[in-house]
């Protein structure tokens, strides 16, 4: 059986990382799997490149006038600019059906395919190809109109979209669902939360739940003091770790984390003193109150993350919208307990007060309480045990193989 996984990127973004890891897990479990991407970042022979970034640019240019500009003004442009990246209209893309990899595959497994990777026309060609189609839901875009997370929006058919003007979001929503009713791909939610959301949005379609997998050869417990020494981090502080691909992304909740940190005692001897470690793009742009010890890393490669997780006493994930964050699974695989808000798939990953702490949504005071709780209890073994059971490569690969063969 030949399986072709399809992703916009090989390594950038949680969906891309999950797709790459699943490809590796499938190959280890007797399936011939390749990953087809537009943005290739390594020389791996099982990862194939196709197309260019031109469709990405053309899509952004098409979105721009739909963002509600009354006329070009710099202040208005700066306010509306985030909408360019919160919406995808899939008006242009790469025709992957012409590639040798597509033609040789028995199963086409879609992952995160936005920002000019696949167009709606391209999706229709893929679905109508006669091959078995599986689509892992890394966010809500596949069953919504143009956005990646519904959030507080109550529009069920995207008729009055808060992101883009006009009827286009509804037309895209309608076309997607018409394609699904015609071709019936198998959807897979990588959290129970998004699985339930998808089942409500697509009541006539098959939606299964399978977690992302985490490579245990990379993410596993290691000596904490040795990890800190290797990273030149304080040996006698309580290390609080936060990381994000882009730290300034409001969806990642840095403002709530800052407020929670302020509520913690900053002075003390040895074990009572806190030190914050921030990892990700734009980490230097995060302002923090005086008196808070901090080490800032920029973007860090996958191979370096296990040291950071093992060095930390607690991993903080105050995301306001999320599906099944790879970072939580990675941290727990290293035995590092996590604290996050009760949103999306996070409460499925963290068992409250057993291997971490689930704080009330958007409640910085409870986030601070979660930090205190985790630091006051030894939850490392429980965190590692949960991750090993939930995100093991063989277990996840076998679940997908069952779907491919069904």
C-alpha positions as CSV (number, residue, x, y, z in Angstrom):
1,X,0.0,0.0,0.0
2,X,1.4,3.4,-1.0
3,X,0.2,6.4,1.0
4,X,0.8,10.0,0.0
5,X,0.5,12.6,2.8
6,X,-0.1,16.1,1.6
7,X,0.9,19.3,3.5
8,X,1.7,22.9,2.7
9,X,5.0,22.7,4.6
10,X,7.4,20.0,5.8
11,X,8.2,21.5,9.2
12,X,6.5,24.9,9.6
13,X,3.4,24.6,11.8
14,X,1.8,22.0,14.0
15,X,0.0,20.3,11.2
16,X,3.1,20.0,9.1
17,X,5.1,18.5,12.0
18,X,2.3,16.0,12.8
19,X,2.2,15.0,9.1
20,X,5.9,14.4,8.9
21,X,5.9,12.4,12.1
22,X,3.0,10.3,10.9
23,X,4.9,9.6,7.7
24,X,7.8,8.3,9.6
25,X,5.6,6.2,11.9
26,X,3.8,4.6,8.9
27,X,7.2,3.7,7.3
28,X,8.3,2.1,10.5
29,X,5.1,0.0,10.5
30,X,5.2,-1.5,7.0
31,X,3.5,1.2,4.9
32,X,5.3,2.9,2.0
33,X,4.5,6.5,2.8
34,X,5.7,9.8,1.3
35,X,5.0,13.4,2.1
36,X,4.2,15.9,-0.7
37,X,4.8,19.6,0.2
38,X,5.2,22.9,-1.4
39,X,7.8,24.1,1.2
40,X,10.5,21.5,1.7
41,X,13.0,22.2,4.4
42,X,15.2,19.0,4.5
43,X,16.8,16.7,2.0
44,X,14.7,13.7,3.2
45,X,14.1,11.4,0.2
46,X,10.6,10.5,1.4
47,X,9.6,14.2,1.3
48,X,8.8,15.5,-2.2
49,X,8.4,19.1,-3.4
50,X,5.8,20.4,-5.8
51,X,4.7,23.8,-7.0
52,X,5.7,27.3,-6.0
53,X,4.6,30.1,-3.6
54,X,2.9,32.1,-6.4
55,X,-0.6,30.8,-5.5
56,X,0.0,32.0,-1.9
57,X,0.7,35.5,-3.1
58,X,-2.3,35.5,-5.5
59,X,-4.6,34.3,-2.8
60,X,-3.5,37.1,-0.4
61,X,-4.1,39.7,-3.1
62,X,-7.6,38.3,-3.6
63,X,-8.3,38.4,0.1
64,X,-7.0,42.0,0.6
65,X,-10.0,43.9,-0.9
66,X,-12.4,41.7,1.1
67,X,-11.0,42.6,4.4
68,X,-13.3,45.6,4.7
69,X,-11.0,48.5,3.6
70,X,-13.0,51.7,3.1
71,X,-9.9,53.1,1.3
72,X,-6.3,52.7,1.9
73,X,-5.1,54.3,5.1
74,X,-2.0,53.1,6.9
75,X,-3.8,52.9,10.3
76,X,-6.7,50.9,8.8
77,X,-4.3,48.7,6.9
78,X,-2.3,47.8,10.1
79,X,-5.6,47.1,11.9
80,X,-6.9,44.8,9.2
81,X,-3.6,43.2,8.2
82,X,-4.1,40.1,10.5
83,X,-7.2,39.2,8.5
84,X,-5.0,38.3,5.6
85,X,-3.7,35.4,7.6
86,X,-6.8,34.4,9.5
87,X,-8.7,33.6,6.3
88,X,-8.0,31.2,3.4
89,X,-10.3,31.3,0.3
90,X,-8.5,28.5,-1.7
91,X,-9.2,30.3,-5.0
92,X,-5.8,29.2,-6.4
93,X,-3.4,26.3,-5.7
94,X,-1.2,23.6,-7.0
95,X,-2.6,20.7,-9.1
96,X,-1.0,17.7,-7.3
97,X,-3.0,15.2,-9.3
98,X,-0.4,15.6,-12.1
99,X,2.5,14.5,-9.9
100,X,4.0,11.1,-10.1
101,X,3.6,10.7,-6.4
102,X,-0.1,11.3,-6.6
103,X,-0.6,8.9,-9.5
104,X,1.4,6.1,-7.7
105,X,-0.5,6.4,-4.4
106,X,-3.3,4.2,-3.3
107,X,-4.3,6.5,-0.5
108,X,-4.2,10.3,-0.4
109,X,-4.0,11.7,3.1
110,X,-4.5,15.5,3.4
111,X,-3.3,17.5,6.3
112,X,-2.9,21.3,6.5
113,X,-3.1,22.4,2.9
114,X,-3.8,26.1,3.0
115,X,-2.1,29.4,1.9
116,X,-2.0,28.5,-1.7
117,X,-1.3,24.7,-1.5
118,X,-4.7,23.4,-2.7
119,X,-7.5,25.3,-4.3
120,X,-11.2,24.3,-4.2
121,X,-10.9,23.1,-7.8
122,X,-7.8,21.1,-6.9
123,X,-9.6,19.5,-3.9
124,X,-12.5,18.5,-6.2
125,X,-10.0,16.8,-8.6
126,X,-8.4,14.9,-5.7
127,X,-11.8,13.8,-4.2
128,X,-13.0,12.6,-7.6
129,X,-9.8,10.7,-8.5
130,X,-11.2,7.4,-7.3
131,X,-8.4,7.0,-4.7
132,X,-9.1,6.6,-1.0
133,X,-9.1,10.1,0.6
134,X,-8.4,10.7,4.3
135,X,-8.2,14.2,5.7
136,X,-6.8,14.9,9.2
137,X,-8.3,18.0,10.8
138,X,-5.6,20.2,12.3
139,X,-8.0,23.1,12.6
140,X,-11.6,23.9,11.6
141,X,-11.0,25.2,8.1
142,X,-12.1,22.1,6.2
143,X,-15.7,22.3,7.4
144,X,-16.0,26.1,7.9
145,X,-16.0,28.8,5.2
146,X,-12.7,30.8,5.3
147,X,-11.5,30.8,8.9
148,X,-9.4,28.3,10.8
149,X,-11.1,28.5,14.2
150,X,-14.7,29.5,14.8
151,X,-14.0,31.0,18.2
152,X,-17.0,32.9,19.5
153,X,-18.6,33.2,16.0
154,X,-22.1,31.7,16.0
155,X,-22.5,31.6,12.2
156,X,-23.2,28.0,11.3
157,X,-23.1,28.5,7.5
158,X,-20.7,31.5,7.4
159,X,-23.3,33.8,5.9
160,X,-22.2,36.9,7.9
161,X,-18.5,36.4,8.2
162,X,-16.7,38.7,10.7
163,X,-13.4,38.3,8.7
164,X,-14.3,38.9,5.1
165,X,-17.0,41.1,3.4
166,X,-19.6,39.8,1.0
167,X,-21.0,36.4,0.3
168,X,-17.8,34.6,-0.5
169,X,-17.4,32.8,2.8
170,X,-20.8,31.3,2.5
171,X,-20.2,30.2,-1.1
172,X,-16.9,28.5,-0.1
173,X,-18.7,26.8,2.8
174,X,-21.4,25.6,0.6
175,X,-19.0,24.3,-2.1
176,X,-16.9,22.4,0.4
177,X,-19.9,20.6,1.8
178,X,-21.3,19.8,-1.6
179,X,-18.0,18.1,-2.5
180,X,-18.1,16.1,0.7
181,X,-21.6,14.9,0.1
182,X,-20.6,13.8,-3.4
183,X,-17.3,12.1,-2.6
184,X,-17.4,11.3,1.1
185,X,-13.7,11.5,2.2
186,X,-12.9,10.1,5.7
187,X,-12.1,12.8,8.2
188,X,-9.9,12.3,11.2
189,X,-9.9,14.7,14.2
190,X,-6.7,14.7,16.2
191,X,-8.6,15.7,19.3
192,X,-12.0,14.6,20.5
193,X,-13.0,18.2,20.6
194,X,-12.5,18.8,16.9
195,X,-13.9,15.4,16.1
196,X,-17.2,16.4,17.9
197,X,-17.2,19.8,16.2
198,X,-16.7,18.1,12.8
199,X,-19.5,15.6,13.4
200,X,-21.9,18.4,14.2
201,X,-20.8,20.4,11.1
202,X,-20.9,17.3,8.8
203,X,-23.5,15.0,10.1
204,X,-23.5,12.8,7.1
205,X,-19.7,12.2,6.9
206,X,-17.5,9.7,8.7
207,X,-15.3,11.4,11.3
208,X,-12.9,9.4,13.4
209,X,-10.6,10.4,16.3
210,X,-6.8,9.6,16.3
211,X,-4.2,11.5,18.2
212,X,-1.0,12.9,16.7
213,X,2.0,10.7,17.4
214,X,5.2,11.8,19.2
215,X,8.6,10.1,18.4
216,X,9.8,8.7,21.7
217,X,13.3,8.4,20.5
218,X,13.5,12.2,20.5
219,X,11.1,13.2,23.2
220,X,11.8,11.3,26.4
221,X,12.8,12.1,30.0
222,X,16.4,13.2,30.6
223,X,18.4,14.6,33.5
224,X,17.0,18.1,34.4
225,X,20.2,19.6,35.7
226,X,22.2,18.4,32.7
227,X,19.7,19.9,30.4
228,X,19.9,23.2,32.2
229,X,23.7,23.2,32.1
230,X,23.7,22.5,28.3
231,X,21.3,25.5,27.8
232,X,23.1,27.8,30.3
233,X,19.9,28.1,32.3
234,X,19.7,28.7,36.1
235,X,20.2,25.5,38.2
236,X,18.4,26.7,41.3
237,X,15.3,28.4,39.9
238,X,11.9,27.0,39.1
239,X,11.8,27.2,35.3
240,X,8.6,28.1,33.6
241,X,8.6,27.3,29.8
242,X,6.5,28.9,27.1
243,X,7.0,28.4,23.4
244,X,5.1,29.2,20.2
245,X,6.0,29.4,16.5
246,X,5.2,33.2,16.9
247,X,5.1,34.4,20.4
248,X,3.2,37.6,19.6
249,X,0.2,35.7,18.2
250,X,-2.7,36.8,20.4
251,X,-4.3,33.3,20.0
252,X,-1.4,31.9,22.0
253,X,-2.4,33.9,25.1
254,X,0.9,35.5,26.1
255,X,-1.0,38.4,27.8
256,X,-2.7,36.0,30.2
257,X,0.6,34.3,30.9
258,X,2.2,37.7,31.7
259,X,-0.6,38.5,34.1
260,X,-0.3,35.1,35.8
261,X,3.5,35.5,36.2
262,X,2.9,38.8,37.9
263,X,0.8,37.1,40.5
264,X,3.6,34.7,41.5
265,X,6.1,35.6,44.2
266,X,9.3,36.8,42.5
267,X,11.5,36.8,45.5
268,X,12.6,33.8,47.6
269,X,15.5,31.5,48.2
270,X,16.5,28.8,45.8
271,X,13.4,26.7,44.9
272,X,11.0,29.6,45.5
273,X,12.4,31.9,42.8
274,X,10.9,31.7,39.3
275,X,12.6,32.1,35.9
276,X,10.7,32.3,32.7
277,X,12.0,30.7,29.4
278,X,10.3,32.0,26.2
279,X,10.9,30.2,22.9
280,X,9.7,31.3,19.5
281,X,9.8,34.0,16.9
282,X,9.5,37.6,18.2
283,X,10.2,36.5,21.8
284,X,12.2,39.7,22.3
285,X,9.1,41.7,21.7
286,X,7.3,40.5,24.8
287,X,7.5,43.1,27.6
288,X,7.6,41.7,31.1
289,X,7.5,43.5,34.5
290,X,10.8,44.3,36.2
291,X,12.1,41.7,38.6
292,X,11.1,38.7,36.5
293,X,14.0,36.5,35.5
294,X,13.8,35.6,31.9
295,X,15.8,33.8,29.1
296,X,14.6,34.4,25.6
297,X,15.3,32.0,22.7
298,X,14.3,32.7,19.1
299,X,13.0,30.0,16.9
300,X,14.3,26.6,18.0
301,X,14.6,23.5,15.9
302,X,12.8,20.2,16.7
303,X,16.0,18.5,17.7
304,X,16.7,21.1,20.4
305,X,13.2,21.2,22.0
306,X,13.7,18.0,24.2
307,X,16.5,19.8,26.2
308,X,14.2,22.7,26.9
309,X,11.3,20.5,28.0
310,X,13.5,18.5,30.2
311,X,15.1,21.6,31.7
312,X,11.7,23.0,32.7
313,X,9.7,22.4,35.9
314,X,6.4,23.2,34.1
315,X,5.3,23.9,30.5
316,X,2.8,26.7,30.1
317,X,0.3,26.8,27.2
318,X,-2.3,29.6,27.7
319,X,-3.7,29.2,24.2
320,X,-7.1,30.8,23.6
321,X,-7.8,28.5,20.6
322,X,-6.1,25.2,19.9
323,X,-6.8,21.7,18.7
324,X,-4.3,19.1,20.0
325,X,-1.1,21.1,20.6
326,X,2.0,19.1,19.7
327,X,3.9,21.1,22.4
328,X,1.8,19.6,25.2
329,X,2.3,16.1,23.9
330,X,6.1,16.7,23.5
331,X,6.5,18.2,27.0
332,X,4.5,15.4,28.6
333,X,6.6,12.8,26.7
334,X,9.6,14.4,28.4
335,X,7.9,14.1,31.8
336,X,7.2,17.8,32.1
337,X,3.7,18.6,33.5
338,X,1.7,21.3,31.7
339,X,-0.7,24.1,32.6
340,X,-3.2,25.3,30.1
341,X,-6.7,26.7,29.7
342,X,-9.9,24.6,29.4
343,X,-10.3,25.1,25.6
344,X,-10.2,22.9,22.5
345,X,-8.4,19.6,23.0
346,X,-6.2,20.8,25.9
347,X,-8.4,19.2,28.7
348,X,-8.2,15.9,26.9
349,X,-4.4,16.0,27.0
350,X,-4.0,17.3,30.6
351,X,-5.7,15.3,33.3
352,X,-6.5,18.0,35.9
353,X,-4.3,17.7,39.0
354,X,-3.1,14.3,37.9
355,X,-0.4,15.1,35.3
356,X,-0.9,18.9,35.1
357,X,-3.5,21.6,35.6
358,X,-6.4,22.8,33.5
359,X,-7.2,26.4,34.3
360,X,-10.5,28.2,33.8
361,X,-10.7,29.8,30.3
362,X,-9.1,33.2,30.2
363,X,-8.6,33.3,33.9
364,X,-5.0,34.4,34.6
365,X,-5.5,34.0,38.4
366,X,-6.4,30.3,37.9
367,X,-3.5,30.0,35.5
368,X,-1.2,31.2,38.3
369,X,-2.9,28.8,40.7
370,X,-2.1,26.0,38.2
371,X,1.6,26.9,38.2
372,X,1.7,26.9,42.0
373,X,-0.1,23.5,42.1
374,X,2.2,21.8,39.6
375,X,5.3,23.1,41.3
376,X,4.0,21.8,44.6
377,X,3.4,18.3,43.4
378,X,5.5,15.6,41.7
379,X,3.6,14.9,38.4
380,X,6.5,14.1,36.1
381,X,6.0,10.3,36.1
382,X,2.3,10.7,35.5
383,X,2.8,13.1,32.6
384,X,5.2,10.8,30.9
385,X,2.9,7.8,31.4
386,X,-0.1,9.6,29.9
387,X,2.0,10.7,26.8
388,X,3.4,7.2,26.2
389,X,0.0,5.7,26.2
390,X,-1.8,8.4,24.1
391,X,0.8,9.4,21.5
392,X,2.9,6.3,20.8
393,X,4.0,6.0,17.1
394,X,3.0,2.4,16.6
395,X,-0.4,2.8,18.2
396,X,-1.2,5.9,16.1
397,X,0.1,4.3,12.9
398,X,-1.9,1.2,13.3
399,X,-5.1,3.2,13.8
400,X,-4.5,5.0,10.5
401,X,-3.6,1.8,8.7
402,X,-7.0,0.4,9.7
403,X,-8.7,3.4,8.1
404,X,-6.6,3.1,4.9
405,X,-7.6,-0.5,4.6
406,X,-11.3,-0.2,5.5
